[in-house]
Each structure stands twice: as structure tokens, then as C-alpha cells.
């Protein structure tokens, strides 16, 4: 990612340092959230090199066969770019087969990938990924919403 223009550079549309082939508006002091690509203007937060935009996904593991659901989700989620943040247990003591809670995931959203407001935090449906026994489901059965 290139540095900002010189402090004397006037306000103007300039090549976006976060994504080649796109323009970002320089207001004379800093990069703004205004971008333009292919003639379409929209807003995308300008991030520095070390910063990342994250999409969050929640999986309700419910109160039945939570361990089987976690096994089914963890491998498949990792293969599709999701990273596990935490597993929350709604009950104070787990009894196998009667667990209750959710898993929270996140995955990076690259510059230029546009998500609708409602897509930044989504519910991941794993109903079809839960195997009949406590064994991991094949990764192909887990299908999070498409990004982009």
C-alpha cells in the first residue's frame, strides 16, 4: 500500500492505494471513504496496511447434539475462510447431547469486496451440515452465503 500524497497535494480523485484499478478521493489532508470503480461511486472504509475488515458469522449450536454440530462446522468453516472466535455455552454445565450455545466466526473481507449492510454479521445455517452421528460432515455440505 503506498503512502499518502504529499501534504501539498490538492483534493482530487487518485489511484486507490488499497486496491489497484480503483480511485479513492483524497481531500487534501487524508484519504476519504469515497471510492470509484468503473464509473460507479460508493463508500468503503479506508484501512491502513495492518487493518482488516471482518465479516462475522454466528452458528446457533442449540441444545441438541452440539458437539456433533461443532465437529461438522469447524472443519468446513475453516476451509471456507471462517476463523473461530469463541464458543459460548448458555448453560453452566455441559451434559453431552444437551449443550446450548453458539459459535462466533469471522473472516477477512478484502478491499473491493462489497457487502450489503445486513451481510456484515450473518447467521450461518448448519442444519444440513449436521451428520446423523457425532462424526464430521464433509466440507462440501457446508455452504456459507457467497461474498461479493
Buried (B, 14 or more C-beta within 10 A) or exposed (E): EEEEBEEEEEEEEBEBBBBEEBBBBBEEEEBBEBBBBEEEEEEBEBEEEEEEBEBBBBBBBBEEBBEBBBBBBBBBBBEBBBEBBEBEEEEEEEEEEEBBBBBBBBBEBEBBEBBEEEBEEBEBBBEEBBBEEBEBBEBEEBBBEEBE
